[in-house]
């Protein structure tokens, strides 16, 4: 059977009988399948057997003609008559029959004309509507598979590529791609699909880029018709549809652009193509935005895990108080405002049964302050081994940290005291720390700040002092600003509540005094604005 009337039967058609890319109705029957005209040929064979009238039936269309039946044989050997008539737009029938021998033959020919017209019309309409159903099924199948594809494939680029493959087939495009804004480059190709997807450039060509930018700026679909007299690479029709995501706050956020290039020979993309691409683009925009939020959530979760790990590591840097149980009654607690803080305390076993006690407060809190805190503890552990006097220890620590403090624009208050029960004294050096006291039942003695905080200025020599220490009577109490700021007082920076409590509780164990400190300095609402650290030595 001839294929003269077959006009690309696989090409998708528009709704309403418009072949995609042609812009005109197409009622051309597709006779590529021989079984498609079997009913008409069988009818003509039966008509010939019953009436003896020989005939030749030819269907003509714009794209060519097709002989469906021929029982005339050689028309030069017999007389015949020929009729031509239109059965529907762009489809006509040419019927040649042997000459009528009487009135009855003429009646049969009239029946043949009428029945052939109806059969051809039904054949054409059946082919058309079958093609339309096929097109609608392809579009519906594409839309119903969007959620399944995006939901079943973890890799977004892979899922988007599959959808672009199917979209290219339905809208008769040779390739399609998704372009999204990127930090390092104006546009980044997220995914591509279609028969010629590998040929689609990593960056859009200047003319393509123009239409992509238009869609991105205007947030409206853009269609470039085919330019018949342009250069070969510019001949294709082009479609650009913006990807937009409706955020929870009601605004529409631009996500990117879906771009498609029509197959060779296509004039333009129809409105139906634009609508279908826009529907797919809406689903892809939501998937891209969800993927972005998921990635951000994973980053935040990872950061929380890392901060929790950093918190545990920081707490492990603090000395184990059980190691000093034989030297003194010691209690201490450090509560960072964030996962990681800048407060710390440190204890050292020194020759002569002496105990080194250090408490520091970095000017900020959080990860940066935690890093300075760890560096300080490390520097202190090294410096205490090499230097005897508290003033020399502070000078050595400052020398090690001054560059770090300057680069981070931080400073640190630091108090270091050496408790000597045998010598009956405390020798201390204090760099700007206001909350250090020797307490007993008779008096409260502040261990005054003798130098500015570390990081403010560097001195050739730091100052130190001595105060009396009686074991069993005196208590060393140190705490940071986070404790003082939580105290209820009419005066700023008033520590009277804590020192009065310490005087009254001087006979209690160090842990009991420490617990009472945190009770008095409870954080409002249970959330402290700054790190809180306190240390008690008896």
C-alpha positions in Angstrom: 0.0 0.0 0.0 1.4 3.4 -0.9 2.4 5.9 1.8 1.7 9.0 -0.4 -0.8 10.5 2.0 1.2 9.8 5.1 2.3 13.2 6.6 4.6 12.3 9.5 2.0 10.2 11.4 4.3 10.2 14.5 4.4 13.9 14.8 2.2 15.1 17.7 -0.9 17.2 16.9 -2.4 20.2 18.6 -5.7 20.1 20.4 -8.5 20.9 18.0 -6.9 19.2 15.0 -3.8 21.3 14.6 -0.6 19.4 13.9 2.1 20.8 16.3 4.3 23.3 14.5 2.1 23.8 11.3 -0.5 26.2 12.5 -3.3 24.7 10.4 -5.9 21.9 10.8 -4.8 18.5 9.5 -7.5 16.1 8.4 -5.1 14.1 6.2 -5.7 10.4 6.7 -2.7 8.3 7.7 -2.5 5.2 5.5 0.9 4.1 6.5 -0.7 1.1 8.2 -2.3 -1.1 5.4 -4.9 -2.3 7.9 -6.1 1.2 8.2 -8.0 1.1 4.8 -8.9 -2.5 4.9 -12.6 -1.8 5.5 -12.9 0.5 2.5 -11.0 -1.9 0.2 -13.1 -4.9 1.4 -16.3 -2.9 0.7 -15.2 -2.1 -2.9 -14.3 -5.7 -3.6 -17.7 -6.9 -2.3 -19.4 -4.2 -4.4 -17.6 -5.4 -7.5 -18.6 -9.0 -6.9 -22.3 -8.2 -6.3 -22.8 -5.7 -9.1 -20.1 -6.5 -11.6 -19.2 -2.8 -11.8 -15.5 -2.3 -11.9 -14.0 0.7 -10.2 -10.9 2.6 -9.2 -11.0 4.8 -6.0 -8.3 7.3 -5.4 -8.1 9.5 -2.3 -6.4 12.9 -2.9 -5.0 15.2 -0.2 -2.6 18.1 -0.1 0.3 15.8 0.6 -0.4 13.4 -2.2 -2.9 10.6 -3.3 -3.5 7.0 -2.5 -5.2 4.4 -4.7 -7.4 2.4 -2.3 -9.0 0.0 -4.8 -8.6 -0.8 -8.5 -10.7 -3.4 -10.4 -10.7 -1.5 -13.7 -7.6 -3.0 -15.0 -6.2 -1.2 -18.0 -8.5 1.8 -18.6 -7.5 2.0 -22.2 -9.3 -1.3 -23.0 -12.7 -0.4 -21.6 -14.9 2.6 -21.4 -15.2 4.2 -18.0 -16.5 7.3 -16.3 -14.7 9.4 -13.7 -16.1 11.5 -10.9 -14.3 13.7 -8.4 -15.9 15.3 -5.3 -14.8 16.8 -1.9 -15.7 14.9 1.2 -14.1 17.2 3.8 -11.6 20.1 3.8 -8.4 19.1 1.8 -9.7 15.6 1.2 -11.4 14.6 -2.1 -12.3 11.3 -3.8 -11.7 10.5 -7.5 -13.8 7.5 -8.6 -13.6 5.9 -12.0 -16.1 3.1 -12.9 -16.9 1.1 -15.9 -19.6 2.6 -18.1 -23.2 2.1 -16.7 -25.2 -0.3 -18.8 -28.6 0.8 -17.6 -30.8 2.5 -15.0 -30.0 -0.1 -12.4 -26.2 0.4 -12.8 -26.7 4.2 -12.4 -28.5 3.6 -9.1 -25.7 1.3 -7.9 -23.1 4.0 -8.9 -25.1 6.6 -6.8 -25.0 4.2 -3.9 -21.3 3.7 -4.4 -20.6 7.4 -4.4 -22.6 8.0 -1.2 -21.2 5.0 0.7 -17.6 5.6 -0.4 -17.9 9.2 0.8 -19.2 8.1 4.2 -16.5 5.4 4.6 -13.7 7.8 3.6 -15.1 10.5 6.0 -15.3 8.1 8.9 -11.9 6.7 8.1 -10.3 10.2 8.1 -12.2 11.2 11.3 -11.3 8.0 13.0 -7.6 8.5 12.2 -7.8 12.1 13.4 -9.5 11.4 16.7 -7.3 8.4 17.3 -4.2 10.6 16.8 -5.8 13.3 19.1 -6.4 10.7 21.8 -2.9 9.5 21.5 -1.6 13.1 21.9 -3.8 13.8 24.8 -2.7 10.5 26.4 0.9 11.5 26.0 0.3 14.8 27.6 -1.8 13.4 30.5 0.8 10.6 31.0 3.6 13.3 31.2 1.7 15.4 33.7 0.7 12.4 35.9 4.2 11.1 35.9 5.7 14.4 37.1 5.1 13.8 40.8 6.1 10.1 40.5 9.4 10.9 38.7 10.4 13.7 41.0 9.4 11.7 44.1 11.1 8.4 43.2 14.5 9.8 42.1 16.6 11.3 44.8 19.0 13.0 42.4 17.1 16.1 41.2 19.2 16.5 38.0 18.4 13.0 36.9 14.7 13.3 37.6 14.5 16.6 35.7 16.4 15.1 32.8 13.8 12.3 32.6 10.9 14.8 32.5 12.7 16.9 29.9 13.0 13.8 27.7 9.3 13.2 27.9 8.4 16.9 27.4 10.6 17.1 24.3 8.8 14.1 22.8 5.3 15.6 23.5 6.0 19.1 22.3 8.1 18.0 19.3 11.4 19.5 20.6 14.8 18.1 19.8 16.2 19.2 23.2 15.2 21.0 26.4 17.1 22.3 29.4 16.7 24.0 32.8 18.9 27.0 33.5 19.2 28.3 37.0 21.0 31.4 38.4 24.4 30.6 40.0 26.8 32.5 42.2 29.9 31.9 40.2 28.3 32.3 36.7 25.2 34.1 35.4 23.4 30.8 34.5 24.0 27.2 35.2 22.5 24.3 33.3 20.8 22.1 35.9 19.5 19.4 33.6 18.9 18.6 29.9 16.8 16.1 28.0 15.6 15.2 24.5 17.2 13.5 21.5 19.8 16.2 21.0 20.3 17.0 24.7 24.1 16.3 24.6 24.4 18.8 21.8 22.8 21.5 23.9 25.6 23.8 24.9 26.8 24.1 28.5 26.2 27.8 28.2 23.4 29.2 26.1 24.4 30.8 22.8 24.0 34.6 22.7 20.7 34.5 20.8 19.3 31.7 23.0 20.6 33.6 26.1 18.7 36.6 25.0 15.4 34.7 25.2 16.3 33.0 28.4 17.1 36.4 30.0 13.8 37.8 28.7 11.9 35.0 30.4 13.9 35.4 33.6 13.4 39.2 33.7 9.7 39.3 32.7 8.7 36.0 34.4 6.5 35.4 31.3 6.8 32.7 28.6 8.8 33.7 25.5 8.4 32.0 22.0 10.8 32.7 19.1 9.3 31.6 15.8 11.4 29.9 13.2 13.3 32.4 11.0 13.4 30.9 7.5 16.2 33.1 6.1 18.4 33.2 9.2 21.6 31.3 9.7 21.3 27.5 10.1 21.8 27.5 13.8 19.1 30.3 14.2 16.4 28.5 12.1 14.9 26.6 15.0 11.9 27.9 16.9 12.7 28.4 20.6 10.6 28.3 23.8 11.6 29.8 27.2 9.3 29.4 30.2 10.1 30.8 33.7 10.3 28.5 36.7 8.5 30.2 39.6 7.9 29.0 43.1 5.1 30.4 45.3 6.6 30.9 48.8 4.7 30.5 52.0 4.8 34.3 52.6 2.8 34.8 49.3 5.6 36.1 47.1 6.6 34.3 43.9 10.3 33.5 43.7 12.1 33.2 40.4 13.9 29.8 40.3 15.2 29.5 36.7 14.0 29.0 33.1 12.9 25.9 31.1 14.1 26.2 27.5 13.2 24.0 24.5 14.3 24.1 20.9 11.8 22.9 18.2 12.6 20.1 15.8 13.9 21.0 12.4 11.2 22.4 10.2 8.8 23.5 13.0 7.4 27.0 12.6 6.7 27.8 16.2 5.4 26.5 19.5 1.6 26.6 20.0 -0.1 28.0 23.1 -0.9 24.4 24.1 2.9 23.7 24.1 3.5 26.8 26.2 0.8 25.8 28.7 2.1 22.2 28.9 5.7 23.4 29.4 4.5 25.9 32.1 2.8 23.2 34.0 5.9 21.0 34.0 8.0 24.1 34.9 5.8 24.8 37.9 6.4 21.2 39.3 10.1 21.5 38.6 10.3 24.9 40.3 8.7 23.4 43.4 11.1 20.4 43.3 14.2 22.7 42.9 13.1 24.9 45.8 12.4 21.8 47.9 15.8 20.4 47.0 17.4 23.7 48.1 15.5 23.7 51.4 16.5 20.1 52.0 20.1 20.9 51.3 20.0 23.9 53.7 18.3 21.7 56.3 21.0 19.1 55.9 23.7 21.8 56.3 22.0 23.1 59.4 21.7 19.6 60.9 25.3 19.0 60.1 26.3 22.2 61.8 24.2 21.3 64.9 25.9 17.9 65.1 29.3 19.6 64.7 28.4 22.2 67.4 27.3 19.5 69.7 30.5 17.6 69.1 32.4 20.9 69.7 30.5 21.4 73.0 31.5 17.9 74.2 35.1 18.5 73.2 35.2 21.8 74.9 33.8 20.4 78.1 36.4 17.6 78.0 39.1 20.3 77.8 38.1 21.4 81.3 40.1 19.7 84.1 38.6 16.7 86.0 38.0 18.0 89.5 38.5 14.5 91.0 42.2 14.8 90.2 42.5 17.6 92.8 40.4 16.1 95.6 43.4 15.4 97.8 44.6 19.0 97.6 41.5 21.1 98.2 37.7 21.1 98.2 37.0 22.3 94.6 33.7 22.8 92.7 33.3 24.4 89.3 30.7 24.6 86.5 30.8 26.1 83.0 27.6 26.7 81.1 28.1 28.2 77.5 25.2 30.4 76.2 25.6 28.6 72.9 26.9 25.1 72.1 30.4 26.5 72.4 31.5 29.4 74.7 34.4 31.5 75.7 34.4 30.9 79.5 36.8 28.4 81.1 38.5 27.4 84.3 41.8 25.6 84.8 43.6 23.9 87.7 47.2 23.0 88.1 49.2 20.9 90.5 52.2 22.9 91.5 55.3 22.0 93.6 55.1 22.5 97.4 51.5 21.2 97.5 50.3 24.4 95.9 47.2 24.7 93.7 47.1 26.9 90.6 43.6 28.3 89.9 42.7 30.1 86.6 39.4 31.5 85.4 39.0 33.4 82.0 36.2 35.1 80.1 36.6 35.8 76.4 34.7 39.0 75.3 32.3 37.1 73.1 30.7 33.7 73.0 30.1 31.1 70.3 32.5 29.2 68.0 35.2 32.0 67.7 35.2 32.5 71.5 35.5 28.8 72.0 38.5 28.7 69.8 40.3 31.4 71.8 39.3 29.6 75.0 40.9 26.3 73.7 44.1 28.2 72.7 44.3 29.9 76.1 44.0 26.6 78.0 46.7 25.1 75.8 49.0 28.1 76.2 48.3 28.2 80.0 49.3 24.5 80.4 52.6 25.1 78.7 53.4 28.5 80.4 52.6 27.3 84.0 55.2 24.6 83.7 58.0 27.1 82.8 57.1 30.1 84.9 56.8 30.4 88.7 55.1 33.7 89.3 51.4 34.4 88.3 52.4 37.7 86.6 54.9 35.9 84.4 52.3 33.3 83.5 49.9 36.0 82.3 52.6 37.7 80.3 53.5 34.4 78.6 49.8 33.6 77.8 49.4 37.1 76.3 52.5 36.8 74.2 51.1 33.5 72.7 47.6 34.9 72.1 48.0 38.6 71.3 48.0 38.1 67.5 44.9 35.9 67.6 43.1 38.3 69.8 43.9 41.2 67.5 42.9 39.4 64.4 39.5 38.5 65.9 39.1 41.8 67.6 38.5 40.1 70.9 39.9 40.5 74.4 39.9 38.3 77.5 39.7 38.9 81.2 41.9 36.4 83.1 42.7 35.8 86.7 45.4 33.4 87.9 45.9 32.7 91.6 48.3 30.3 93.3 46.9 29.0 96.6 49.7 28.1 99.0 48.3 26.5 102.2 51.7 25.8 103.6 52.9 29.4 103.1 49.4 30.7 104.2 49.0 33.0 101.2 47.5 33.5 97.8 49.6 35.1 95.1 47.6 36.3 92.1 47.7 38.3 88.8 44.5 39.7 87.4 44.1 41.0 83.9 40.8 42.9 84.0 38.7 40.3 85.7 36.3 42.0 88.2 34.7 38.9 89.9 37.4 37.3 92.0 37.1 37.2 95.9 38.7 35.7 99.0 35.8 35.1 101.4 35.6 34.1 105.1 33.1 34.6 107.9 34.5 38.0 108.8 35.2 39.7 105.4 35.1 39.6 101.6 38.4 40.6 99.9 38.3 41.4 96.2 41.3 40.2 94.2 41.6 43.5 92.3 42.4 43.7 88.6 46.0 44.9 88.3 46.2 45.1 84.5 43.8 45.6 81.5 42.3 42.5 79.8 44.6 40.5 77.5 44.3 41.8 74.0 43.9 45.4 75.0 47.6 46.2 75.5 50.8 44.3 76.1 53.1 45.1 79.0 56.8 44.3 79.6 55.8 43.0 83.1 52.4 42.2 84.6 51.7 43.0 88.3 50.9 40.5 91.1 49.9 40.6 94.7 49.6 38.5 97.8 46.8 38.0 100.3 46.5 35.9 103.4 45.1 32.4 103.1 44.1 30.2 106.0 43.1 26.7 105.0 39.7 25.6 106.5 38.7 29.3 107.0 39.1 31.0 103.7 37.3 30.4 100.4 38.2 31.4 96.9 35.2 32.5 94.7 35.5 33.4 91.1 32.8 33.8 88.4 32.3 35.5 85.0 30.1 38.3 83.8 27.3 35.8 82.7 26.7 35.1 86.4 26.8 38.8 87.5 24.4 39.9 84.8 21.8 37.5 86.0 21.8 38.8 89.6 18.9 40.8 90.8 20.3 44.1 92.0 19.6 47.8 92.0 23.2 48.5 91.1 25.0 47.5 87.9 27.8 45.0 88.4 26.8 44.4 92.0 28.1 41.1 93.4 26.9 41.8 97.0 24.3 39.1 96.8 26.8 36.4 96.0 29.5 37.5 98.4 27.0 37.8 101.3 25.8 34.3 100.5 29.4 33.1 100.4 30.1 34.6 103.8 27.1 33.0 105.3 27.9 29.6 103.7 31.6 29.6 104.4 31.2 26.5 106.5 29.5 24.6 103.7 31.1 22.4 101.1 32.4 23.9 97.9 29.7 22.1 95.8 26.9 23.5 98.0 28.2 27.0 97.6 28.5 26.6 93.8 24.9 25.3 93.6 23.7 28.3 95.6 25.6 30.6 93.2 23.7 29.3 90.2 20.4 29.4 92.1 20.9 33.1 92.8 22.1 33.8 89.2 19.3 31.8 87.5 19.0 32.9 83.8 15.7 34.8 83.1 13.4 32.4 81.2 16.0 29.7 81.5 18.1 31.2 78.6 21.3 33.0 79.5 22.5 35.8 77.2 26.2 35.1 78.0 28.3 32.1 79.1 28.1 31.4 82.9 31.1 30.0 84.8 31.9 29.9 88.5 34.6 28.2 90.6 34.8 27.6 94.4 38.0 26.5 96.2 38.1 25.8 100.0 
